[in-house]
Amino acid sequence: MLESYRLRMAALGGYEGEAKRRNAQKIMDVAWMRDPATKPVYVKWVDSGLPLIDDDDIPVYAKYNVKSYHNITGDEVAYLLQFRLEDMRDNPNIKVGAYVQIMNEMDEPEWWLIWHLDDRPQFRQFSIVKCTWVYKWTSFKDGHRVVHQCLGVTRNQNNYNSGCWLDYVFEVVEQQHVMLMPSNKDTNILTYNTRMLVSNEGRYPPIAWKISKVQPSVTGDTVRFTMTQEQYNSATDDAELMIADYRKSYVEPELLELEETPTMSDLEITYSGKPVVKAGGGYKKFTLKSRINDKLVDVSDDVEWMIDFGGKEDKLECSVVDNVFRVKCVNDYYLIGQTFTITAESNHGNKSIIVEVISL
């Protein structure tokens, strides 16, 4: 009897503290999908270029928790992301320096960077920061000039003066900028005095920056760059491409992965609210857009719109104005709850969406 009790206690954890931790882990796993903070996310480790979601990528379910709240005088706050223990064991991409795509409340994808893993004994969480800028720079690679790009995080740097240094002969701008990036093949070639353009859209001339400090993390997974403000050089910098030193040489650099032809998986049908049409209501508008580098842009070529309502197409009134598809449903309550399919076709492929008929 005593030996059976010892074996049972060993299976539970060997001692009371371990048994409680195992029970807590089981409770966490059972309630995982019931938590409102649980969301499907895509985790991507990128060794070069920008993170992109492939058709065969499988999402994992993680808990998206608030770490601190935003302050208008500070930077964008970090959030916490918790993965299941088995997902962390099975997915090698879940680590510091990887990108995570999370859908916001408007169903818009946002990229985050895993910056830190806490060392608590159980229910470990990653600190993640939102990626806000695609940094671009030029370098020499195998005898050719190449344009590199990396999705990173912008941070402000405290300045202990007015932002200018004056010695009564020269005046130098001392504004500072910080960028956080994963450590990969692209960022490992960044050295001191590398110039970049980081500025809001529409500003001319854009603000130029130069790397003045390189701080890799102790583990080597991430790197922090401090930049000082530089003067924009209209002779070598390209404000349209937002690439510094683009025309520094007579040989034009190769734009790697900067221009991308949208494929079928990159096309999206956008709309306001939910994909529903009210019986007896007004027009619902649908627009076909292409997603390039996580940005939705209008499809420039002509779009052909088709609709399938199982032989009840006469119950719908449709029109197309400037590639915008407009549809409304007649006031027939027998149609409430039924669905129809809208398909948009362009030179780059086609995309379909299911729309439901609801009541007013």
Backbone torsions as a table, in degrees:
resi	resn	phi	psi	omega
1	MET	NA	-44.3	-179.8
2	LEU	-64.7	-38.9	-179.5
3	GLU	-67.0	-37.9	177.0
4	SER	-63.4	-39.4	178.3
5	TYR	-64.8	-40.9	179.3
6	ARG	-64.4	-41.6	178.6
7	LEU	-64.6	-38.0	178.9
8	ARG	-67.2	-41.9	178.5
9	MET	-66.8	-36.3	177.6
10	ALA	-64.8	-37.4	178.0
11	ALA	-67.6	-30.8	179.1
12	LEU	-78.4	-18.4	178.8
13	GLY	147.1	-9.5	177.6
14	GLY	91.8	-37.3	175.5
15	TYR	-149.6	168.1	-168.5
16	GLU	-62.6	-39.7	-179.0
17	GLY	-62.9	-43.2	179.2
18	GLU	-67.2	-37.2	177.9
19	ALA	-62.8	-40.8	178.2
20	LYS	-65.5	-38.8	178.8
21	ARG	-65.2	-41.2	178.9
22	ARG	-65.9	-41.5	178.0
23	ASN	-64.4	-39.7	178.1
24	ALA	-63.7	-37.3	178.0
25	GLN	-66.1	-39.0	178.2
26	LYS	-65.8	-41.9	178.6
27	ILE	-63.6	-41.0	178.1
28	MET	-61.2	-42.8	-178.8
29	ASP	-67.1	-39.2	-178.9
30	VAL	-67.2	-39.5	-176.5
31	ALA	-91.8	7.3	-173.2
32	TRP	-60.0	-50.6	-175.5
33	MET	-78.5	-5.9	178.4
34	ARG	-93.0	-10.1	-177.4
35	ASP	-78.6	128.3	177.5
36	PRO	-60.6	-20.9	179.9
37	ALA	-80.0	-8.4	-179.0
38	THR	-77.6	129.5	-179.5
39	LYS	-138.1	149.8	171.1
40	PRO	-76.6	131.5	-178.1
41	VAL	-133.1	156.5	174.0
42	TYR	-111.1	130.6	179.6
43	VAL	-110.6	125.5	-176.8
44	LYS	-131.2	126.4	169.9
45	TRP	-96.7	123.9	-175.2
46	VAL	-116.7	121.6	178.4
47	ASP	-91.6	-16.8	178.1
48	SER	-164.4	140.6	177.8
49	GLY	86.5	-154.5	-175.5
50	LEU	-106.9	151.6	177.3
51	PRO	-73.7	134.0	178.7
52	LEU	-135.2	144.4	178.3
53	ILE	-91.3	123.1	177.5
54	ASP	-89.1	162.9	-178.8
55	ASP	-65.9	-26.6	-178.2
56	ASP	-94.3	5.8	177.3
57	ASP	-72.7	138.3	-178.4
58	ILE	-111.4	127.6	179.8
59	PRO	-73.9	156.0	171.4
60	VAL	-117.2	154.4	-177.0
61	TYR	-99.1	121.1	-177.1
62	ALA	-128.6	159.1	177.8
63	LYS	-95.7	125.2	-175.9
64	TYR	-104.2	105.2	-171.8
65	ASN	-116.5	151.7	178.4
66	VAL	-82.5	131.0	175.5
67	LYS	-96.6	-44.0	176.5
68	SER	-153.8	163.7	-176.7
69	TYR	-100.0	155.1	-173.7
70	HIS	-69.7	141.6	174.5
71	ASN	-120.8	131.8	-173.9
72	ILE	-66.7	-15.2	178.8
73	THR	-93.7	-1.9	-177.7
74	GLY	-121.2	-172.2	179.3
75	ASP	-80.8	175.0	172.4
76	GLU	-61.7	134.3	-173.9
77	VAL	-77.2	159.7	175.3
78	ALA	-86.4	150.9	176.0
79	TYR	-118.4	170.3	180.0
80	LEU	-111.6	139.6	179.1
81	LEU	-129.1	123.9	-178.0
82	GLN	-116.3	129.8	178.7
83	PHE	-107.7	157.0	172.0
84	ARG	-64.2	150.8	-177.3
85	LEU	-62.7	-40.2	-178.8
86	GLU	-70.1	-30.7	176.7
87	ASP	-68.2	-38.2	178.4
88	MET	-66.8	-30.5	178.8
89	ARG	-77.9	-37.1	-172.7
90	ASP	-88.4	-26.3	-175.4
91	ASN	-104.2	107.6	-178.3
92	PRO	-70.9	-14.3	179.7
93	ASN	-76.0	-17.2	-179.6
94	ILE	-79.0	94.3	-178.3
95	LYS	-162.6	168.3	178.0
96	VAL	-65.1	133.6	-178.2
97	GLY	100.8	-7.7	179.0
98	ALA	-88.7	159.7	176.2
99	TYR	-96.0	149.0	177.3
100	VAL	-130.8	126.8	175.6
101	GLN	-97.7	122.9	-178.4
102	ILE	-125.2	134.6	176.9
103	MET	-82.3	131.7	177.2
104	ASN	-84.2	-173.5	-176.2
105	GLU	-68.6	-16.8	177.0
106	MET	-95.0	14.2	-178.4
107	ASP	57.9	35.7	175.9
108	GLU	-107.4	131.3	-179.0
109	PRO	-73.9	138.1	176.9
110	GLU	-130.2	138.3	179.2
111	TRP	-95.3	135.7	177.4
112	TRP	-124.5	154.8	178.6
113	LEU	-112.1	127.2	175.5
114	ILE	-74.7	115.7	-172.0
115	TRP	-106.2	-28.4	-174.2
116	HIS	-156.5	145.5	174.5
117	LEU	-116.8	122.0	-179.9
118	ASP	-73.6	165.6	-174.5
119	ASP	-114.1	29.6	177.4
120	ARG	-67.0	152.2	-173.2
121	PRO	-68.3	-22.6	-178.7
122	GLN	-149.2	152.7	-179.3
123	PHE	57.2	54.4	180.0
124	ARG	-66.0	147.5	-179.7
125	GLN	-131.5	148.1	176.3
126	PHE	-96.3	140.5	169.3
127	SER	-86.7	126.1	-178.2
128	ILE	-121.7	147.0	178.8
129	VAL	-126.8	144.3	-174.8
130	LYS	-77.0	133.2	176.8
131	CYS	-80.9	129.3	-172.3
132	THR	-125.1	-4.4	-176.5
133	TRP	-153.8	141.2	172.9
134	VAL	-96.3	106.5	-179.2
135	TYR	-82.5	138.5	-179.4
136	LYS	-131.0	140.8	178.3
137	TRP	-154.8	165.7	-178.3
138	THR	-111.5	153.8	177.2
139	SER	-157.7	170.1	175.2
140	PHE	-98.2	129.4	-179.0
141	LYS	-139.8	117.9	-179.6
142	ASP	54.1	40.3	178.1
143	GLY	80.8	4.2	-179.5
144	HIS	-121.5	149.9	173.0
145	ARG	-83.7	130.0	-173.8
146	VAL	-129.4	143.7	174.0
147	VAL	-97.6	121.9	176.7
148	HIS	-101.4	156.6	176.0
149	GLN	-147.6	146.0	-177.8
150	CYS	-149.6	135.0	176.7
151	LEU	-80.8	120.9	-174.9
152	GLY	-135.1	-176.4	-176.7
153	VAL	-114.7	131.6	177.6
154	THR	-94.5	141.9	177.5
155	ARG	-140.1	147.0	175.5
156	ASN	-85.1	150.8	178.1
157	GLN	-117.2	131.0	179.8
158	ASN	-64.3	133.4	176.6
159	ASN	-109.8	131.6	-177.4
160	TYR	-95.1	19.5	174.5
161	ASN	-146.0	-168.2	-176.9
162	SER	-76.8	-4.0	-177.3
163	GLY	101.4	-3.2	178.5
164	CYS	-131.9	149.1	175.5
165	TRP	-119.8	127.4	-174.2
166	LEU	-131.6	128.0	175.5
167	ASP	-118.6	25.6	178.8
168	TYR	70.4	0.2	173.1
169	VAL	-121.5	-48.7	178.7
170	PHE	-119.7	149.1	172.2
171	GLU	-122.9	123.1	-175.1
172	VAL	-122.6	134.3	176.2
173	VAL	-74.2	133.1	-179.0
174	GLU	-119.1	27.5	176.7
175	GLN	-67.9	143.6	-175.8
176	GLN	-124.7	154.0	-177.5
177	HIS	-143.5	142.5	-179.0
178	VAL	-122.6	135.9	175.0
179	MET	-126.8	139.4	179.5
180	LEU	-110.4	131.0	-176.1
181	MET	-141.7	157.7	169.8
182	PRO	-73.6	156.5	176.9
183	SER	-89.7	109.3	-179.7
184	ASN	-144.7	-168.5	-176.5
185	LYS	-62.8	-33.0	-179.2
186	ASP	-74.6	-49.4	-174.8
187	THR	-76.1	-20.2	179.7
188	ASN	-70.8	-14.8	178.8
189	ILE	-95.0	-2.6	178.9
190	LEU	-72.0	127.2	-177.9
191	THR	-124.6	177.6	178.0
192	TYR	-62.9	146.5	177.9
193	ASN	73.2	7.3	172.3
194	THR	-68.7	130.1	-174.5
195	ARG	-100.4	145.7	177.7
196	MET	-142.8	160.1	174.4
197	LEU	-110.0	120.5	178.4
198	VAL	-133.4	109.5	-175.3
199	SER	-160.8	159.2	178.9
200	ASN	-72.8	155.7	-177.5
201	GLU	-66.1	135.7	178.7
202	GLY	96.4	-14.1	179.3
203	ARG	-80.1	130.4	174.7
204	TYR	-140.1	130.7	-5.1
205	PRO	-72.5	149.8	177.1
206	PRO	-67.7	162.6	-178.4
207	ILE	-83.7	128.4	179.3
208	ALA	-100.3	147.7	-179.0
209	TRP	-134.0	155.9	178.9
210	LYS	-134.5	133.7	-178.6
211	ILE	-67.1	126.8	179.4
212	SER	-118.1	-13.1	-179.3
213	LYS	-151.9	134.6	178.2
214	VAL	-120.0	121.7	-176.3
215	GLN	-129.1	87.1	174.8
216	PRO	-68.0	150.9	176.7
217	SER	-71.0	164.1	-178.7
218	VAL	-62.4	-38.1	-179.7
219	THR	-80.0	-13.9	-180.0
220	GLY	80.1	11.9	-178.0
221	ASP	-86.7	-29.1	-177.7
222	THR	-133.9	167.5	179.9
223	VAL	-146.4	143.0	-179.7
224	ARG	-115.9	126.5	-179.8
225	PHE	-113.0	132.1	171.2
226	THR	-102.8	134.2	-175.8
227	MET	-125.5	146.9	175.8
228	THR	-113.4	147.9	-173.9
229	GLN	-70.9	138.6	-179.8
230	GLU	-120.2	166.6	175.9
231	GLN	-84.7	135.2	177.7
232	TYR	-67.3	132.9	-179.4
233	ASN	-109.3	104.0	-177.6
234	SER	-66.9	-19.0	-179.2
235	ALA	-78.1	-28.7	-176.1
236	THR	-119.2	-25.2	-177.8
237	ASP	-87.9	145.9	179.0
238	ASP	-111.2	108.6	-177.8
239	ALA	-73.3	-27.9	-178.9
240	GLU	-72.1	-44.4	178.1
241	LEU	-84.4	-10.5	-176.6
242	MET	56.2	49.4	178.5
243	ILE	-128.6	121.9	177.6
244	ALA	-78.2	148.9	179.0
245	ASP	57.9	28.3	-179.0
246	TYR	-66.8	-36.7	-179.2
247	ARG	-108.2	31.6	179.6
248	LYS	-69.0	-28.0	178.5
249	SER	-121.0	159.5	177.4
250	TYR	-69.1	-20.2	179.3
251	VAL	-87.4	120.0	-178.3
252	GLU	-72.4	133.2	-178.7
253	PRO	-71.9	156.3	177.8
254	GLU	-80.1	130.8	178.3
255	LEU	-90.2	97.2	-178.8
256	LEU	-83.2	117.4	173.4
257	GLU	62.4	17.5	176.7
258	LEU	-80.5	-32.3	178.0
259	GLU	-112.0	130.6	-173.3
260	GLU	-136.6	128.0	177.5
261	THR	-79.8	123.2	-177.6
262	PRO	-64.6	137.8	176.5
263	THR	-107.0	-176.3	-176.8
264	MET	-60.8	-36.2	-178.9
265	SER	-73.7	-16.5	-179.0
266	ASP	-89.4	-12.0	-179.2
267	LEU	-81.3	140.7	178.2
268	GLU	-138.8	140.7	173.2
269	ILE	-96.1	117.3	-177.1
270	THR	-102.0	156.1	-178.1
271	TYR	-163.1	167.9	177.3
272	SER	-94.8	138.9	179.0
273	GLY	71.8	-130.5	-178.4
274	LYS	-108.8	158.6	179.1
275	PRO	-76.6	72.0	-179.0
276	VAL	-135.0	153.4	174.7
277	VAL	-128.0	132.7	-177.9
278	LYS	-87.3	132.9	177.0
279	ALA	-66.7	118.5	-177.0
280	GLY	84.3	5.3	-179.4
281	GLY	-92.6	-166.2	-178.7
282	GLY	-88.5	-169.3	-177.2
283	TYR	-74.4	142.1	170.8
284	LYS	-108.7	131.7	-174.9
285	LYS	-104.6	137.8	177.5
286	PHE	-128.7	138.9	-178.2
287	THR	-131.6	138.1	177.4
288	LEU	-92.6	125.9	177.8
289	LYS	-129.2	160.5	176.1
290	SER	-114.1	141.7	-179.7
291	ARG	-102.3	114.9	178.1
292	ILE	-124.6	122.6	-178.4
293	ASN	54.3	41.3	177.0
294	ASP	65.6	21.7	175.3
295	LYS	-123.4	133.0	179.1
296	LEU	-84.0	125.4	178.1
297	VAL	-126.7	153.2	179.9
298	ASP	-67.8	142.9	174.7
299	VAL	-77.6	123.3	-173.0
300	SER	-80.3	-30.5	-177.8
301	ASP	-81.7	170.0	-179.2
302	ASP	-66.7	143.6	-178.9
303	VAL	-117.3	131.4	175.9
304	GLU	-102.2	123.5	-177.9
305	TRP	-103.0	136.7	177.2
306	MET	-131.7	154.0	-177.2
307	ILE	-137.7	140.7	-179.4
308	ASP	-131.8	113.1	-179.1
309	PHE	-123.0	25.1	176.6
310	GLY	63.8	40.5	179.7
311	GLY	88.2	-0.5	-179.5
312	LYS	-108.7	29.9	-178.8
313	GLU	-63.5	-22.2	179.3
314	ASP	-70.6	-11.8	177.1
315	LYS	-82.4	-6.6	-178.7
316	LEU	-114.6	141.2	175.6
317	GLU	-110.7	119.5	-172.5
318	CYS	-123.8	152.4	174.5
319	SER	-157.9	159.0	-179.8
320	VAL	-127.7	125.4	178.7
321	VAL	-132.3	114.8	179.2
322	ASP	53.5	50.1	178.8
323	ASN	63.9	13.2	175.1
324	VAL	-103.0	120.9	-177.9
325	PHE	-89.4	125.7	-178.8
326	ARG	-115.9	132.2	-179.0
327	VAL	-143.0	141.2	172.1
328	LYS	-141.6	158.5	-173.6
329	CYS	-111.8	145.6	178.7
330	VAL	-68.9	165.1	-178.1
331	ASN	-82.7	74.4	-179.4
332	ASP	-125.8	108.0	-174.4
333	TYR	-70.4	-15.4	176.7
334	TYR	-70.8	-14.4	-179.3
335	LEU	-87.8	-10.6	-177.8
336	ILE	-63.9	129.9	-178.7
337	GLY	95.5	-13.7	178.8
338	GLN	-85.0	159.1	-177.3
339	THR	-125.0	153.8	173.4
340	PHE	-137.2	163.7	-174.5
341	THR	-112.8	130.8	174.1
342	ILE	-109.0	129.3	-179.9
343	THR	-122.1	130.7	176.4
344	ALA	-114.0	131.7	-176.9
345	GLU	-126.6	130.1	177.2
346	SER	-130.6	-174.4	179.5
347	ASN	-68.2	-18.8	-177.8
348	HIS	-95.8	-1.7	-179.2
349	GLY	138.8	-163.2	180.0
350	ASN	-138.8	159.3	-179.5
351	LYS	-144.1	139.6	-178.8
352	SER	-122.5	157.0	178.2
353	ILE	-147.2	144.4	179.2
354	ILE	-99.0	127.9	-177.5
355	VAL	-117.0	137.6	-179.1
356	GLU	-106.2	144.7	175.7
357	VAL	-92.9	125.9	-179.5
358	ILE	-124.2	172.4	179.3
359	SER	-84.2	165.0	179.3
360	LEU	-67.5	NA	NA
